[in-house]
Amino acid sequence: MRKFYLLLLLVLLLIAPLLSLPRPTTAQGLPWQDKSTPFGVVAALGNRVRSDEIPAAVALMREAGVQWQREEIFWHEVQKEPGGPYRWDGNEQGMYNYDLAISAQRRAGINILGLLTYNPAWFKGKNPTPEEWITDWGDYVYQTVARYGRERNQITYWELWNEPNLAASGYESGLYTVADFVRILEVGRAAALAADPRAKIVMGGLSSIWSVPPSEHYYDYFDYLDRVGQLGGWKHVDIIAIHPYRPDAPEGDAWRRDQSLTFGQEMQRLDAILRTYGAKPVWLTEWGWTTTRSWQGVDEDTQAFFLVRSYLHAIAHPSIEKVFWYDFRNDTQPEAPYDRPVYDEDEAEFHYGLLRRSYPLDPNRADLRKPAFVAYRTMTEMLGGLSLREVIRHGDEGIYWHRYSGNGRRVDVIWRTGNSIPALEVACGCRQALVRSWNGQVQHILTSSAGMLTLHPDALGAPLYVEYDQPPRHPGIFEATGHSLGGAFRTFWERRGGLARFGYPLTEEVIEPEPGTGRPRIVQYFERARFEYFPELRGSAYEVQLARLGDTALQRQGLDWRSLPSTENPDPGCQWFPETGKQLCPPFLEAWQQAGGLDLAGLPLTDAFFATGATGGTYRIQYFERARIEHHPANAGTPYEMQFGLLGREQFIRYDRMP
């Protein structure tokens, strides 16, 4: 059988040039590529996650909205001796179970880029020439692609090798010259197509080098790509992969030996190479920033901001199709026991992840998700399924403004890197705009004036999402606000007070981060409340809960209820609450009880006091954790004598402009 494979390899090597003729380019430049699924990560589940924790890792990837994952398959782990059997189901420690890792991801709807590395186990540390193992390499590629491609239909795209332009994974791993890498591509492509004619080949990702000068062991990836093209390697791949790590912000202009380069200028240099040797899509199969305490690290919020901005810049570049964030989970020492990971705050390699390192890998762990994970999840929720329509501003006055649309939705993403906070006029032609921060938190609901809005991106470096006229998620809408209500929220709304208690919906259902943990929480905003959904309490009275809008309203007014005087001797007929030191008296007591008491209104945070209305009349109000109850004596004897304050509308609705 092995001779048959070798014969196929020989045939494919002869016809490979015919199978990979470069696609013609246009005179105007490179063609716009397929950007329908740009959101990837590097998780390498088989290598980095023990078999029993793979389901948890996949669940977290689904939560984050990951569309692609780069699964590295170590040759030296699946085949231990030349001509020996292949082991795909892991070792005795539960690691390297590629069958389980790949199947779990595909069942979850996650696409996989298979990464095939490096030289064989039997030549580790022996410095052989590639010709001593190139035939075995072809057999390894054939067997892997046949298993996960043709036989199981799980992987179509295959990246051959990783960072051959660096010493550790190039020269020190048996690729002594660029010609050796081209030979790897040539044999690998032939083997892959023999195993699965549908296979697409991605050139092993080439990494940026900023601090190390180029040498015979460290190549600048522009030089390396140019040499691959000169040697005819272009015809052996369908996609070019690079790892454009930077020492500065995504918009930065860093010095790179002989010149300074922004990311856009760097990609323009890459485009020139693509025009020389043939236009091919570009995948960024690694890109990220570390949160180490050492000099190259950034803080965790900055990592989150850089993540979103790097994806947006990449998607806006015509030749780039996909971006794989490196990496999904913080690393540890390879030699450390899996259940006792090593935490080193000064080791840069340990802190690129979206998740902090922990054991066990528990999705409910409060400190698991880094801000970057929440930012990634928000980005995929807001932009998944949409297409970039226009780059409205690209650095003018430090403002970046990208417009996306598709599937009946319109979303702008805006951020600023300059010191000034301009007023951005938007002719949205919309009724309403929902403004959300980089982590998904609702900031404002803007009602337009004749289809015009004014936005102020106030947070430096933090992307802002603006969605115009959210499409209804459920059948039937409330004409007053144009929003729908369904599922558990509709049941709760109808059974616990309806319009009088909660008011009209101001938004559709959205995902916001749970305070303190970053876990996703489905919420919906109403004129008088915010609903929160707890699937873990499904079927109980607490499946839907109300946010503490009363507490938030006092904070926005600069009032700390804890500093207010306490009632030591409650009045007759009143109920005293030792938790807050406040009393609840008629008629507020009866309204509170009818509205659900502690469960739906919460504890009183103030005593009742007089307030002045917009028309000048006075009435009494009392704040509770989740509500504000109002007594309007002018409406005595009507259903409107006791009302619930419009806390949702007051806190989030703005007219014409964002403050």
N, C-alpha and C positions, 0 to 999 in steps of 0.2 A: 504493500500500500504506500509506503514512504517513497518508493521509486516512482509511483504514479504521481504523487504530489510534486516531485522534482521535475518530472516531464511537463506537468502543467505549468510549473514555474518558468521553465525554459520557453514554452510557447507564449506565455503572457509577457515575458521580457521582450520577445521579438515584436509583439503587436502593441505593446504599451504605448509607443509614440502615437499610434493611430487612435488610441482610446482617449488621449488627453491633449488634443490640440487646443491651444489657447483660444479663448473666446475673444472675438474682435472687439476692440474698444471704439468709442465714437470720437469724432474729432473734438467735441466739446469737453471730453474728459471721461471719467470712469462711470459705469452704469450704477444706478441706485440699486442696492441689493435688497434681499428679503429680510425685513426687520420685524416680522410678525411675532417672533418669540425671542426677544433679545436677552431675557433675564436668566443668567446662569450663575452657578457657584461651583467651587471646587470643594467637594466633601470627601471623595475617595473612601467611600464607606467600607469597602472590602479591606482596605489597608489600615484604617484608622478607628473603626468602630467594631466592637466585639459583636458576635452574632446575636446575642440576647438583647442588645441595645439598638440593633438596626431598626426595628419597628418604631422606636421612639424618635430616632434620627429622621426617618422618612416622614413621620407625622409633623415634625418641626419644619422640614422642608416644604411640605404642603401648606402649613400655616403661613410660611413666608412667601408663598406664591412662586417658588422656584420652577422655572420652565425647563432648564437644562442642568445637568450635573456631569462633571468630568470624573469618570471612574477609572482610576489608574489600576492596571493589572500587571503586577510584577512577574516578569518571566521567571526570575529565580525562586519565586514562591510556588508557582504552579508546576514547574518541572525541575527536578533536582539533579538529573544526570542525562547525558546525551542519549537520545533515542528512548528515554524512559517515559513512564506514564505521566499523564497530566492530572493534577489534583485541583479541582475547581471548588470543592466544598469546605476548604479551610483546614486548619491544623487543630491539634488537641487543645489549644488555648482559645479556640473560637474565633481566630483571626483569619483573614484572607479567604473568607467564604464568599466568593464572587457570585456563585449561583444564587445565593440568598439575597445579597445586596442588589444585584441587577434585577432580579425578579420582583423584589419588594418595590423598587422605584418605578418599574414599568407598570405594575398594578396601580400605583398611585398617580399615573399619568405624567410622570417626569421623564423627559427625553434624556438619553445618555450619550455622551461623547466618550468613547472608549479610548483610553491612553495606554499604549503598549510600550513598556520600558523594562529593563535596560539590557546589558549583556548577560550571558547565562551564568548560573550558579557555579558550574564547573570550571569557569575561567576567572572567577572573582580573585583579584589580587595577583594575577599571573601575567598581566600586560600582553595578551595575545594580539595578533593582527586581526582585523575584522574578517579577513578571508578564512580564518580558522573556525569561525562560528557563523558565517553569513548564511550557510545552508540551513543550519539549525534555527537561525532567526526566521527564515522564510517558513519553516515548518511550524514554529511557534505562532507566527502571524496567521498562517492558514488555519491551524487548529482553533485558535481563539475566535477568528472571524466566522468560521464555519459553525461553531457552537452557538455564539450569541447573535450571529447574523442570519445565515441561511436556515439553520435548524430551529432556532427559537424566535427569530424575528424580533429581537429586543434592541439591537444596536445596528445602525447603518453608517454612522460617522466614526472614523478611526484616526486618532492622532498618533503618528509614528515618532517616537522618542520625545524627549523633553529637554529644552535648553542646551542643545549641542554646542552653542557658542560660548558656554561657560566651562571652566576647567573641570569642575567636579562631575558634571554630567556629560561632558564632551571628551576632552583629552584623557581624563582619569578614568573614564568609563569605556575606553577602547576606540573612540573615534578620534584619531590622531590628526586628521586633516578634514577639510570641508568635503573633499572627494569621498571620504569614508561615509560621511552622512548622506551624500547623494546616493551612494551604493545601498545604504539602509533603506532609503525611500524607494529606490528602484526595485529591489527585491521584495520589500514589504508591500508595495502596491500590486505587484504581480501576484503575490500570494493571496492578498486580500480579495482581488477580483476573481481569482481561481476558486476561492472559498465561497464568495457571494458576489455575483456580478453587479449587485446594486450598491456595493460598498463605495463610500466616498472617503477620500484620503485627505487628512489635514496634516500639513507640514508640522513637525515637532516645534512647539512654541519657542521662539527666540526671545531672550530677556534683554532689557535695557541694562547697560552698565554705566554708572555715573562716576563712581569714586575710583574704580580700578582702570588704569590706562590699558588700551588695547594691546594685545601681544599675541604670540602664536597659540596661547591657551585661552585668552579672553578676547573675543571678537566683538566689536561693535556690531549690533544686529543688522545695520544697513550694509556694512561691508560683507557680512556673512551671507545675507540674502543675495547680494549682487554676485558673489562668487558661486552660490548655488545656481543662479540663473545662467552664468557663464558656462558652468559644467553640465548644463542640460537638465538640472534637477526640477525645473519648473513643470515639465511635462509629467512628472510622477505624482503631482498633488492636485487636488481640486480646490483647496482652501489654504490660505496663508494664516499662520497663527503667530502672534507676538504677545509679549508680556511687558507692557509699557509702564513699569513701575517708575515713579517720580519721587524726588526728594522734597517736593513742594506741593502746593495746592493744584487741583486739576487745571486751574486757569493760570498757573504760574509760568514764569519765563526763566527757567533754570539754566545755568551755564553747563554746557556739555562739551568739555575739552576745547574744541575750536570755535564754538559758537553757542549762543543761548537759544533755547527752543521752548516754545509753548507746545502744548499737546497738539493743537491744530497744525503748527508748523512741522512737528514731528510726523504727523500723518500725511502731510503734503509731500515730505521726503519719501515716505513709503509709497505714496501714490505714483511718484516718478518712477520707482522701481517696477511697480505694477504695469505702468505704461510701456516700460522697456521690454519686459519679458512676457506680458500677457495679463489682462485684467482677470483677477480672481477675487472672490469675497475674502474679507479679513475677519478673523475671530480673535478677540482678546481672551485667550484661554487662561490667563492669570492677570489680575490687577487688584491692588489693595494697598492699604496703609495699616501699619502696626500701632498698637496702643501701648507699647513698651515704655518704660521710664527712661530708656537710653535716648541718645541724641536724635535718632531718627523717628522717635515715636510722636504721636499726637494724642490729645485727650479723647475720651470716648465720644463726646458730642461732636468733636471735629471729625472723627472717623466717620460718624453717621452722615454729616454734611458732605464730606468728600465723596462718600459712596454714591449718593444720589447725583451729585454734580458730575461725577466721572461717567456714570451711565448716560446722563443726558448729553454730555459732550460727545460721547462715542456714538450714540444713536444718531446724532445730528450729522456725523461724518458719512458721506455717501458710501464708501467702500466697506464700512464695518457692519457686520450682521449681528454678532452676539458678544456679550461680555460675561466672563466668568469671574466672580469675586473670589479672591483668595484671602482667607478660606472660610469655610462654614463654621468651624469650631476651633477654638484655640488649641494649639498643639502642646505636646509635652515631650520630654526626653524619650527617644525611641526605645531606650533600654529600660525605662521605668515600668514597673508592673502596672497593668491596665487599671486596676482598682486603687492604685496609689500614684496618681499623676504628679509630676513635678511642677511646681509653680515657681517661676523665676521672673520677677517683674522687669529684670534688665535684659532678658533674652528676647530680641526682636522677633525671632521665628515663632515664639510661643503666643503672640498676641495679635495676629491678623484676623482672628475669627469674628463671626457675628455672635457666637455663643461663648460664654466663659467656660473654662474647663471644669468639669465636675464629675464626680462619681457618687451614685449612679447618674446616668443621663435621664433626668426626670423633667418632662415638659412643664410640670407644675411648680418646679423649684423657683422661688421668688427672685433669686439673683442670677438666673441662667442667661437671660436675654440681655445682650449689650444694646445700647441705643442704636447701633448700626443694624441690628436685627429688626428692630421696630421700624427704622427708616426704610429698610429693604421691603418689609411687609407692606408698608404704606405706599411705597413707590409702585409695587406690582398691583396693589388694589386700585390705585388711581389711574395707572397707565396701561395695565394689561389689556390687550385687545384693541388698543388705540394706535393710531399712526401719527407721526410727527407731520404736521401740515406747514408750519412756518416757524422760523427763528426770527422773532420780531426785533429783539435787541441782543447784541452779542458783545457785551462789555462796554457799551456806550455809557459813560458816567458810572461805570462799575455795575451796570444792570444787565442781567441775563434773563431772557423772556422767551420761552418755547411754548408753542401752541400745538396741542394734540386733539384729535377727534376720531370718532368711529363708534359704530354700534349705538348710535343715537345719543352719544355723550360728547361734551366739549370740556376740555381741561387745559388751563394754562398753568405752567410752572415758572415761578419767578424767584430769583434770588439776587442779592447784591453783594459785591465785594468791595465797593467804595464806601467812603465815610458818610456821604450825603444820603438822605432819605427822600427821594423824589416822589412827587405825586404823579402816578401813572394813570392817564385817562384811557378808559376802555370803552369802545363802542361795541358792546356785547350783543345788542339786540335781544336782550334777555329780560326776563321778569325778575330773576333772583340769581344770586351767586353764593355758593357755599365756600367759605375760605377756611382751609385746614392747614395746620402747621406740618412740618417735616415728619412728625411722628403720628399724624392722623388726627390729632386733637382739633375739634371744631373751635375756631376762633370767632368767626363772625358769619352772620347770614345777611347778605347785602341785598336790599331791594333797590332796583335800578330806577333812575329817573329818565323816562323816554329812551330806555335802552342804553343809558350811559352810567358808568361807575368810575370811581376814583380809588386806586389802591395805593397803599403805603407799605412797601416791604421793609419793616422796621428791624427785624433781627438780622444782624450781620452774618452772612454766609449760610443762613438757614433757608432751605427751599420752602416755598409757599405754594400750595395747590389751590387753584381757584376753579371750581366746577360750576358751569353755567346751566341753570335749569335742569337739575337732577331729574332723569326720567323716572316715572313711577315704577316701583318694584312689584306692586300688587294691583289687581284689577280694581277699577273704580278709584276716583280721586275726590278729595275735598276741594271744591271749586274755590273756596276762600283762600287757600294757600297753594293749591296745585299739587298736593302731595297725597300719597296713599298710605294705607294702614292694613296690615295683614298678620297672619300667624298668631303667635302667642301674644304679641303686643296688642293686636286688635281685640283678642279675647279679654285681656286685662283691661283695656280701655273701656270696653262695653260693660264689663261687670263691676268695675270699681269706680264709676262716677262719670264716665264719658266726657262730653263737651264741657259741662259745668265745672268738673273737677280738673280736667287736664287741658282743655282747649283743643284747637286744631293742631295737626302735625306741621312742624316748620321745616322738617327735612324728611328724607327717606331714611331707612336703616343704614348706619355707617359703622365701621369698626374703629374703635378708639383703644389706646393702650390703657390697661388697668394701672392705676397709680401705684408706683413702688415696684411692680413686677414686670410691666410691659406686656403681660399676657393680653391676647385680643379679647375685647368685649364688644358685642353688638349692642348699639344704643340707637335711640331715636329721640329727637328733640320735639317738644310740644310747647305751646304757648305758656303753660303753667308747670311743666315738669320735663324731666329727661328720664326715659325708660332705659333700663339696663337688663340684658338677658343673661341668665345663668343656666346654661344647659346642664351643668353638673347637678342642678337642683330640679331638673325636669320632673313635673308631676306634683311638686310640692307647692305650698302657698308662696314660696319665695323664688319661684322660677323667674318672675319679672319683679324687679325692684326699682325704686325711685332714687335718683341721685340727690345729693345734699345741696340742692340749689339755694335753700334758705341760708345755709352756712356760707356758701359762696357769695351770695348777694351782700351779706354783712361784711365779708372780707373786702369786696370791691368798694365798699363805702368807707373802708379803713377802720371798721369796728371789730374789736375782738370781744365776743360775747362773754368770755371768761372774766374780762375786766369790769363788766357791768355789775352794779350792786345786786346782791342776792336778797331774796325775800326770806326773812327769818321767821316771821309770824304770818302764815297765809291767812287770807280773809275767809270768813265763813262762806261755805258753798264752793270754795275753790279747791283745786287739787294741786298739791305741791310736789315738785320733782327734785329730790335731793341730788340727782346726777348733775343738774345745771343750776340749782338754787333758784328756779323760777316757778311762779304759780300760774295756773290756768283757770280762768274764771268765766262765768257766763257773760255774754253768749258765745264766747270763743270755745268754751269747753264742749258745748253741745255740737258745734260745727266740727271741732276736732274729732270727736267721737264718731260722728256720722261719716267723716271722711276716711276712717280707717285707723285713727289713733296713732299709736307708736309705729305700726307697720308702714303706714302710708304718709304720715305727716312728720313723725319723729318727735323728739323731745322739744319742749319750748326752749328757745335760746334767748328770748327777751320777755319781759312783761309787756302787756298791751300798752300802747302809747299813741298819742295823736299825731296825725300826718295831714299835710295839705295836698289836695288833689290838683290836677292840672288846671281846673276851672276856678280854683280858689276855695272850694269847700273843704271842710275838715271832716275827718273820719278816724277811727281807731284801727290800728294794725298790730299784729303780733307775729314775730318770726319763729319758725320751727326749723328743724334740721332740713326738711324736704319741702317746705311750703311757707307761704305767707298768707295768713287769714286776715280778711278785712271786714270791718263792720261799718256799713253805710246806713246811718239812721234815716237819711232822706228816702231810702227805699224800704222803710219799715212796712211789714205786712206783705211784702212781695218776695219771690224767690231770690231776688238780688240783694236782699239785706245783708246776707253773709256771702262773701265772695272769696275766691282764691286769687291771689295776686298773679299777674302775668310775668312771673320770674324768668321764664324761658325767653319770652319776647323782649323783656327789658335788658337781659344780659347779652343776647346774641344778635338781635335784629338791629341793623343800622341802615340808614337811608342814604343813598347816593354814594357814600364814601366810607372807606375803612379808616378808622381813627389811627 
